[in-house]
Protein backbone atom coordinates (compact mmCIF):
# COMPACT_ATOMS: atom_id res chain seq x y z
CA UNK A 1 0.00 0.00 0.00
CA UNK A 2 1.43 3.41 -0.99
CA UNK A 3 1.71 5.93 1.84
CA UNK A 4 -0.14 8.62 -0.12
CA UNK A 5 -3.21 6.34 -0.27
CA UNK A 6 -3.10 5.60 3.48
CA UNK A 7 -5.43 8.44 4.59
CA UNK A 8 -8.04 7.34 2.08
CA UNK A 9 -7.73 3.68 3.14
CA UNK A 10 -7.93 4.65 6.80
CA UNK A 11 -11.08 6.61 6.08
CA UNK A 12 -12.58 3.55 4.41
CA UNK A 13 -11.68 1.37 7.39
CA UNK A 14 -13.19 3.86 9.82
CA UNK A 15 -16.33 4.10 7.71
CA UNK A 16 -16.62 0.30 7.80
CA UNK A 17 -16.22 0.22 11.59
CA UNK A 18 -18.85 2.92 12.04
CA UNK A 19 -21.23 1.09 9.72
CA UNK A 20 -20.79 -2.15 11.65
CA UNK A 21 -21.48 -0.42 14.94
CA UNK A 22 -24.51 1.40 13.54
CA UNK A 23 -26.24 -1.82 12.55
CA UNK A 24 -27.59 -4.35 15.08
CA UNK A 25 -25.22 -7.31 15.36
CA UNK A 26 -27.92 -9.80 16.26
CA UNK A 27 -28.96 -11.24 12.90
CA UNK A 28 -32.54 -12.39 12.62
CA UNK A 29 -33.53 -14.77 9.88
CA UNK A 30 -35.77 -13.07 7.40
CA UNK A 31 -38.17 -15.99 7.27
CA UNK A 32 -38.28 -17.17 10.90
CA UNK A 33 -37.96 -15.72 14.42
CA UNK A 34 -37.79 -17.48 17.78
CA UNK A 35 -39.64 -15.27 20.29
CA UNK A 36 -39.09 -16.06 23.97
CA UNK A 37 -41.36 -14.60 26.67
CA UNK A 38 -40.02 -14.61 30.24
CA UNK A 39 -40.87 -12.82 33.46
CA UNK A 40 -43.90 -12.04 35.57
CA UNK A 41 -47.64 -11.51 35.18
CA UNK A 42 -47.33 -8.33 33.10
CA UNK A 43 -45.64 -9.93 30.11
CA UNK A 44 -47.47 -13.21 30.73
CA UNK A 45 -50.79 -11.39 30.48
CA UNK A 46 -52.58 -12.23 33.74
CA UNK A 47 -56.29 -12.70 33.19
CA UNK A 48 -56.16 -12.30 29.41
CA UNK A 49 -57.19 -14.75 26.74
CA UNK A 50 -54.33 -15.84 24.51
CA UNK A 51 -55.39 -13.65 21.59
CA UNK A 52 -55.28 -10.54 23.78
CA UNK A 53 -51.82 -10.91 25.32
CA UNK A 54 -48.98 -8.48 24.63
CA UNK A 55 -46.72 -11.12 23.13
CA UNK A 56 -49.48 -12.41 20.85
CA UNK A 57 -49.89 -8.94 19.32
CA UNK A 58 -46.10 -8.54 19.02
CA UNK A 59 -45.78 -11.94 17.33
CA UNK A 60 -48.49 -11.01 14.86
CA UNK A 61 -46.69 -7.74 14.08
CA UNK A 62 -43.47 -9.66 13.44
CA UNK A 63 -45.32 -12.11 11.19
CA UNK A 64 -47.29 -9.64 9.11
CA UNK A 65 -46.36 -5.98 9.59
CA UNK A 66 -42.70 -5.60 10.53
CA UNK A 67 -40.05 -4.84 7.87
CA UNK A 68 -39.39 -7.89 5.75
CA UNK A 69 -42.66 -9.62 6.66
CA UNK A 70 -44.24 -12.09 6.16
CA UNK A 71 -42.22 -14.53 8.23
CA UNK A 72 -42.79 -17.38 10.67
CA UNK A 73 -42.66 -16.57 14.39
CA UNK A 74 -42.31 -19.33 16.95
CA UNK A 75 -43.38 -18.27 20.44
CA UNK A 76 -41.93 -19.96 23.52
CA UNK A 77 -43.80 -18.75 26.60
CA UNK A 78 -42.07 -19.30 29.96
CA UNK A 79 -43.41 -16.29 31.88
CA UNK A 80 -45.97 -16.79 34.62
CA UNK A 81 -47.79 -14.90 37.33
CA UNK A 82 -45.67 -14.09 40.37
CA UNK A 83 -42.25 -14.84 38.88
CA UNK A 84 -39.33 -13.20 40.69
CA UNK A 85 -36.17 -12.33 38.80
CA UNK A 86 -34.11 -14.77 40.88
CA UNK A 87 -35.05 -17.67 43.15
CA UNK A 88 -35.17 -16.15 46.64
CA UNK A 89 -33.06 -17.91 49.26
CA UNK A 90 -35.86 -18.74 51.71
CA UNK A 91 -37.99 -20.34 49.01
CA UNK A 92 -35.01 -22.15 47.50
CA UNK A 93 -34.28 -23.64 50.93
CA UNK A 94 -37.92 -24.71 51.39
CA UNK A 95 -37.80 -26.39 47.99
CA UNK A 96 -34.49 -28.09 48.81
CA UNK A 97 -35.90 -29.55 52.01
CA UNK A 98 -38.95 -30.79 50.12
CA UNK A 99 -36.72 -32.43 47.50
CA UNK A 100 -38.32 -30.33 44.81
CA UNK A 101 -36.74 -28.65 41.78
CA UNK A 102 -37.40 -24.99 40.98
CA UNK A 103 -39.07 -26.01 37.74
CA UNK A 104 -41.83 -27.96 39.53
CA UNK A 105 -44.86 -27.06 37.43
CA UNK A 106 -47.71 -24.79 38.45
CA UNK A 107 -50.18 -23.36 35.98
CA UNK A 108 -49.10 -19.87 34.88
CA UNK A 109 -52.15 -18.03 36.28
CA UNK A 110 -51.18 -19.21 39.79
CA UNK A 111 -49.04 -16.45 41.29
CA UNK A 112 -46.03 -18.21 42.77
CA UNK A 113 -42.51 -16.89 42.35
CA UNK A 114 -40.94 -19.99 40.82
CA UNK A 115 -39.56 -20.76 38.31
CA UNK A 116 -37.71 -17.46 38.47
CA UNK A 117 -37.00 -15.46 35.33
CA UNK A 118 -33.38 -16.59 35.67
CA UNK A 119 -34.47 -20.23 35.53
CA UNK A 120 -36.95 -19.59 32.71
CA UNK A 121 -34.09 -18.35 30.56
CA UNK A 122 -32.06 -21.47 31.34
CA UNK A 123 -34.89 -23.90 30.63
CA UNK A 124 -35.66 -22.18 27.33
CA UNK A 125 -31.97 -22.27 26.32
CA UNK A 126 -31.85 -26.01 27.00
CA UNK A 127 -34.97 -26.56 24.89
CA UNK A 128 -33.58 -24.51 22.00
CA UNK A 129 -30.28 -26.42 22.19
CA UNK A 130 -32.11 -29.76 22.12
CA UNK A 131 -33.88 -28.56 18.98
CA UNK A 132 -30.59 -27.60 17.35
CA UNK A 133 -30.98 -23.84 17.84
CA UNK A 134 -28.63 -21.34 19.46
CA UNK A 135 -31.43 -19.66 21.41
CA UNK A 136 -34.06 -17.00 20.91
CA UNK A 137 -33.69 -14.10 18.51
CA UNK A 138 -36.04 -11.88 20.51
CA UNK A 139 -36.84 -11.91 24.24
CA UNK A 140 -39.76 -10.06 25.84
CA UNK A 141 -39.24 -9.57 29.56
CA UNK A 142 -40.90 -7.94 32.57
CA UNK A 143 -39.89 -8.21 36.19
CA UNK A 144 -38.94 -6.77 39.59
CA UNK A 145 -42.25 -5.86 41.29
CA UNK A 146 -42.82 -9.44 42.45
CA UNK A 147 -39.45 -9.40 44.21
CA UNK A 148 -40.99 -6.77 46.51
CA UNK A 149 -44.72 -7.69 46.12
CA UNK A 150 -47.56 -5.37 45.19
CA UNK A 151 -48.84 -5.38 48.77
CA UNK A 152 -45.55 -3.96 50.07
CA UNK A 153 -45.28 -1.46 47.25
CA UNK A 154 -48.72 -0.03 48.07
CA UNK A 155 -48.41 -0.39 51.86
CA UNK A 156 -49.51 2.99 53.28
CA UNK A 157 -47.24 2.39 56.28
CA UNK A 158 -44.27 1.50 54.11
CA UNK A 159 -40.94 3.32 54.16
CA UNK A 160 -40.49 5.36 50.97
CA UNK A 161 -36.70 5.32 51.18
CA UNK A 162 -36.76 1.54 51.54
CA UNK A 163 -38.95 1.31 48.44
CA UNK A 164 -36.41 3.40 46.52
CA UNK A 165 -33.60 1.11 47.66
CA UNK A 166 -35.59 -1.97 46.72
CA UNK A 167 -36.32 -0.54 43.28
CA UNK A 168 -32.58 0.01 42.82
CA UNK A 169 -31.76 -3.51 44.04
CA UNK A 170 -34.31 -5.44 42.01
CA UNK A 171 -35.18 -3.25 39.01
CA UNK A 172 -31.59 -2.23 38.35
CA UNK A 173 -29.01 -4.51 39.98
CA UNK A 174 -30.86 -7.81 39.58
CA UNK A 175 -32.23 -6.80 36.19
CA UNK A 176 -28.70 -6.14 34.89
CA UNK A 177 -27.73 -9.62 36.09
CA UNK A 178 -30.75 -11.14 34.34
CA UNK A 179 -30.01 -9.28 31.10
CA UNK A 180 -26.42 -10.50 31.14
CA UNK A 181 -27.67 -14.02 31.83
CA UNK A 182 -30.10 -13.76 28.92
CA UNK A 183 -27.35 -12.52 26.61
CA UNK A 184 -25.00 -15.37 27.52
CA UNK A 185 -27.63 -18.06 27.04
CA UNK A 186 -29.22 -16.51 23.94
CA UNK A 187 -26.27 -14.85 22.19
CA UNK A 188 -28.21 -13.72 19.11
CA UNK A 189 -31.10 -12.18 21.00
CA UNK A 190 -32.47 -8.69 21.10
CA UNK A 191 -34.33 -7.95 24.34
CA UNK A 192 -37.30 -5.75 25.19
CA UNK A 193 -37.77 -4.91 28.89
CA UNK A 194 -41.33 -3.79 29.60
CA UNK A 195 -41.98 -1.26 32.35
CA UNK A 196 -44.78 -1.05 34.90
CA UNK A 197 -47.87 1.16 34.93
CA UNK A 198 -49.55 3.36 37.58
CA UNK A 199 -51.64 0.90 39.61
CA UNK A 200 -53.87 3.39 41.43
CA UNK A 201 -54.05 7.16 41.13
CA UNK A 202 -56.00 10.23 42.28
CA UNK A 203 -58.34 9.51 39.37
CA UNK A 204 -59.33 6.14 40.86
CA UNK A 205 -62.87 6.11 42.23
CA UNK A 206 -62.46 5.85 46.01
CA UNK A 207 -65.75 3.99 46.56
CA UNK A 208 -64.91 1.29 44.04
CA UNK A 209 -61.28 1.20 45.12
CA UNK A 210 -62.22 0.66 48.77
CA UNK A 211 -64.69 -2.01 47.71
CA UNK A 212 -61.96 -3.82 45.75
CA UNK A 213 -59.68 -3.67 48.78
CA UNK A 214 -62.39 -5.16 51.02
CA UNK A 215 -63.29 -7.83 48.48
CA UNK A 216 -59.63 -8.83 48.06
CA UNK A 217 -59.61 -9.52 51.78
CA UNK A 218 -62.91 -11.36 51.54
CA UNK A 219 -64.63 -9.05 54.00
CA UNK A 220 -68.09 -10.38 54.79
CA UNK A 221 -70.71 -8.61 52.73
CA UNK A 222 -72.89 -7.76 55.71
CA UNK A 223 -69.93 -5.75 57.07
CA UNK A 224 -69.08 -3.93 53.86
CA UNK A 225 -71.85 -1.38 54.16
CA UNK A 226 -70.58 -0.52 57.65
CA UNK A 227 -67.08 0.08 56.29
CA UNK A 228 -67.54 1.43 52.78
CA UNK A 229 -69.63 4.51 53.46
CA UNK A 230 -68.93 8.26 53.16
CA UNK A 231 -67.95 8.66 56.81
CA UNK A 232 -65.49 5.74 56.88
CA UNK A 233 -64.03 6.72 53.52
CA UNK A 234 -63.46 10.27 54.79
CA UNK A 235 -62.14 9.32 58.22
CA UNK A 236 -60.08 6.27 57.36
CA UNK A 237 -59.74 5.34 53.72
CA UNK A 238 -58.98 8.82 52.37
CA UNK A 239 -55.78 9.07 54.40
CA UNK A 240 -54.74 5.48 53.77
CA UNK A 241 -55.72 5.68 50.11
CA UNK A 242 -53.77 8.89 49.53
CA UNK A 243 -50.65 7.34 50.98
CA UNK A 244 -51.09 4.22 48.83
CA UNK A 245 -51.54 6.43 45.76
CA UNK A 246 -48.38 8.31 46.66
CA UNK A 247 -46.47 5.04 46.84
CA UNK A 248 -48.00 3.85 43.57
CA UNK A 249 -46.67 6.98 41.87
CA UNK A 250 -43.30 6.60 43.60
CA UNK A 251 -43.07 3.00 42.41
CA UNK A 252 -44.03 3.95 38.86
CA UNK A 253 -41.32 6.61 38.74
CA UNK A 254 -38.58 4.66 40.52
CA UNK A 255 -39.15 1.33 38.77
CA UNK A 256 -39.14 2.99 35.36
CA UNK A 257 -36.00 4.97 36.20
CA UNK A 258 -34.15 1.89 37.44
CA UNK A 259 -35.28 -0.41 34.63
CA UNK A 260 -34.24 2.12 32.00
CA UNK A 261 -30.89 2.54 33.75
CA UNK A 262 -30.45 -1.24 33.81
CA UNK A 263 -31.03 -1.43 30.05
CA UNK A 264 -28.59 1.45 29.45
CA UNK A 265 -25.91 -0.14 31.64
CA UNK A 266 -26.37 -3.48 29.92
CA UNK A 267 -26.10 -1.88 26.49
CA UNK A 268 -22.96 0.02 27.52
CA UNK A 269 -21.14 -3.29 27.98
CA UNK A 270 -22.15 -4.61 24.57
CA UNK A 271 -20.60 -3.70 21.19
CA UNK A 272 -24.11 -2.82 20.06
CA UNK A 273 -27.30 -1.79 21.86
CA UNK A 274 -29.24 -5.01 22.02
CA UNK A 275 -31.92 -4.15 24.58
CA UNK A 276 -34.67 -1.54 24.71
CA UNK A 277 -36.72 -0.29 27.60
CA UNK A 278 -40.43 0.02 26.84
CA UNK A 279 -42.03 2.55 29.16
CA UNK A 280 -45.65 1.88 29.98
CA UNK A 281 -48.06 3.65 27.63
CA UNK A 282 -50.64 3.61 30.44
CA UNK A 283 -50.89 6.73 32.60
CA UNK A 284 -52.64 7.64 35.85
CA UNK A 285 -55.89 8.18 33.96
CA UNK A 286 -55.75 4.49 33.02
CA UNK A 287 -55.19 3.25 36.62
CA UNK A 288 -57.53 0.76 38.25
CA UNK A 289 -61.02 2.16 38.90
CA UNK A 290 -60.22 5.39 37.03
CA UNK A 291 -62.88 6.48 34.49
CA UNK A 292 -60.57 5.58 31.60
CA UNK A 293 -59.02 2.53 33.19
CA UNK A 294 -57.26 0.00 31.00
CA UNK A 295 -56.92 -2.47 33.85
CA UNK A 296 -59.22 -5.27 34.99
CA UNK A 297 -61.59 -4.29 37.82
CA UNK A 298 -63.07 -6.15 40.73
CA UNK A 299 -66.56 -7.23 39.68
CA UNK A 300 -69.69 -8.04 41.63
CA UNK A 301 -69.61 -10.59 44.46
CA UNK A 302 -65.83 -10.45 44.68
CA UNK A 303 -65.27 -11.92 41.20
CA UNK A 304 -62.58 -10.21 39.16
CA UNK A 305 -63.76 -9.12 35.73
CA UNK A 306 -61.07 -10.95 33.77
CA UNK A 307 -62.18 -13.99 31.71
CA UNK A 308 -59.72 -16.31 33.45
CA UNK A 309 -61.24 -15.91 36.94
CA UNK A 310 -63.08 -19.23 37.18
CA UNK A 311 -60.24 -21.30 35.77
CA UNK A 312 -57.65 -19.49 37.88
CA UNK A 313 -59.71 -19.88 41.06
CA UNK A 314 -59.89 -23.63 40.56
CA UNK A 315 -56.16 -23.82 39.88
CA UNK A 316 -55.29 -21.66 42.92
CA UNK A 317 -57.61 -23.66 45.17
CA UNK A 318 -55.76 -26.83 44.16
CA UNK A 319 -52.16 -25.60 43.91
CA UNK A 320 -51.62 -23.40 46.95
CA UNK A 321 -52.79 -25.83 49.67
CA UNK A 322 -50.58 -28.50 48.05
CA UNK A 323 -47.64 -26.08 48.00
CA UNK A 324 -48.08 -25.33 51.70
CA UNK A 325 -48.33 -29.03 52.62
CA UNK A 326 -45.27 -29.95 50.57
CA UNK A 327 -42.92 -27.06 51.30
CA UNK A 328 -44.40 -24.93 54.07
CA UNK A 329 -44.58 -21.93 51.71
CA UNK A 330 -47.82 -20.08 52.36
CA UNK A 331 -49.25 -17.94 49.55
CA UNK A 332 -52.55 -16.06 50.16
CA UNK A 333 -55.27 -18.00 48.39
CA UNK A 334 -57.66 -15.09 48.00
CA UNK A 335 -55.03 -12.87 46.34
CA UNK A 336 -54.34 -15.67 43.88
CA UNK A 337 -58.02 -16.00 43.00
CA UNK A 338 -58.47 -12.30 42.19
CA UNK A 339 -54.98 -11.78 40.73
CA UNK A 340 -56.44 -10.50 37.47
CA UNK A 341 -57.52 -7.25 39.15
CA UNK A 342 -55.17 -4.40 38.32
CA UNK A 343 -53.61 -6.05 35.26
CA UNK A 344 -53.98 -4.67 31.73
CA UNK A 345 -57.27 -5.57 30.09
CA UNK A 346 -57.44 -6.25 26.33
CA UNK A 347 -57.34 -2.53 25.52
CA UNK A 348 -54.38 -1.93 27.84
CA UNK A 349 -52.56 -4.98 26.53
CA UNK A 350 -52.95 -3.87 22.92
CA UNK A 351 -51.64 -0.43 23.83
CA UNK A 352 -48.62 -2.05 25.48
CA UNK A 353 -47.98 -4.16 22.40
CA UNK A 354 -48.00 -1.03 20.25
CA UNK A 355 -45.39 0.53 22.53
CA UNK A 356 -43.23 -2.59 22.23
CA UNK A 357 -43.40 -2.69 18.43
CA UNK A 358 -42.53 1.01 18.30
CA UNK A 359 -39.31 0.39 20.26
CA UNK A 360 -38.23 -2.93 18.75
CA UNK A 361 -36.80 -1.55 15.47
CA UNK A 362 -34.11 0.19 17.54
CA UNK A 363 -32.50 -3.19 18.25
CA UNK A 364 -33.85 -5.27 15.38
CA UNK A 365 -33.34 -2.51 12.86
CA UNK A 366 -32.29 -3.50 9.38
CA UNK A 367 -32.09 -7.16 10.38
CA UNK A 368 -35.88 -7.39 10.17
CA UNK A 369 -35.76 -6.50 6.52
CA UNK A 370 -32.72 -8.60 5.60
CA UNK A 371 -33.50 -11.11 2.91
PEJO-V574129 format. One record per backbone hydrogen bond with DSSP energy under -1.0 kcal/mol. CO is the residue of the C=O (numbers start at 1). NH is the residue of the N-H. Records with the same first field share a line. If there is no record, write none. Layout:
BEGIN
CO: NH / NH
END
This chain:
BEGIN
2: 5
3: 6
5: 9
6: 10
7: 11
8: 12
9: 13
10: 14
11: 15
12: 16
13: 17
14: 18
15: 19
16: 20
17: 21
31: 72
33: 74
34: 137 / 138
35: 76
36: 140
37: 78 / 79
39: 80
40: 44
41: 45 / 46
45: 48
49: 52
50: 53
53: 57
54: 58
55: 59
56: 60
57: 61
58: 62
59: 63
60: 64
61: 65 / 66
63: 71
66: 69
72: 33
74: 35
76: 37
80: 83
84: 117
85: 118
88: 92
89: 93
90: 94
91: 95
92: 96
93: 97
94: 98
95: 100
96: 99
101: 104
107: 110
108: 81
110: 112
113: 84
116: 120
117: 121
118: 122
119: 123
120: 124
121: 125
122: 126
123: 127
124: 128
125: 129
126: 130
127: 131
128: 133
129: 132
137: 190
138: 36
139: 192
140: 38
141: 194
142: 40
145: 148 / 149
149: 153
150: 154
155: 158
159: 163
160: 164
161: 165
162: 166
163: 167
164: 168
165: 169
166: 170
167: 171
168: 173
169: 174
172: 176
173: 177
174: 178
175: 179
176: 180
177: 181
178: 182
179: 183
180: 184
181: 185
182: 186
186: 189
190: 139
191: 276
192: 141
193: 278
199: 288
201: 204
205: 209
206: 210
207: 211
208: 212
209: 213
210: 214
211: 215
212: 216
214: 219
215: 218
220: 223
223: 227
224: 228
227: 229
229: 233
230: 234
231: 235
232: 236 / 237
233: 238
236: 240
237: 241
238: 242
239: 243
240: 244
241: 245
242: 246
243: 247
244: 248
245: 249
246: 250
247: 251
248: 252
249: 253
250: 254
251: 255
252: 256
253: 257
254: 258
255: 259
256: 260
257: 261
258: 262
259: 263
260: 264
261: 265
262: 266
263: 267
264: 268
266: 269
267: 270
274: 191
276: 193
278: 195
283: 286
284: 287
286: 294
287: 290
289: 205
290: 293
294: 345
296: 342
297: 305
300: 303
303: 299
306: 309
308: 312
309: 313
310: 314
311: 315
312: 316
313: 317
314: 318
315: 319
316: 320
318: 322
319: 323
320: 324
321: 325
322: 326
323: 327
324: 328
332: 336
333: 337
334: 338
336: 339
338: 341
340: 343
343: 296
345: 349
346: 350
347: 351
348: 352
349: 353
350: 354
351: 355
352: 356
353: 357
354: 358
355: 359
356: 360
359: 362
360: 363 / 364
361: 365
364: 367
365: 368
END
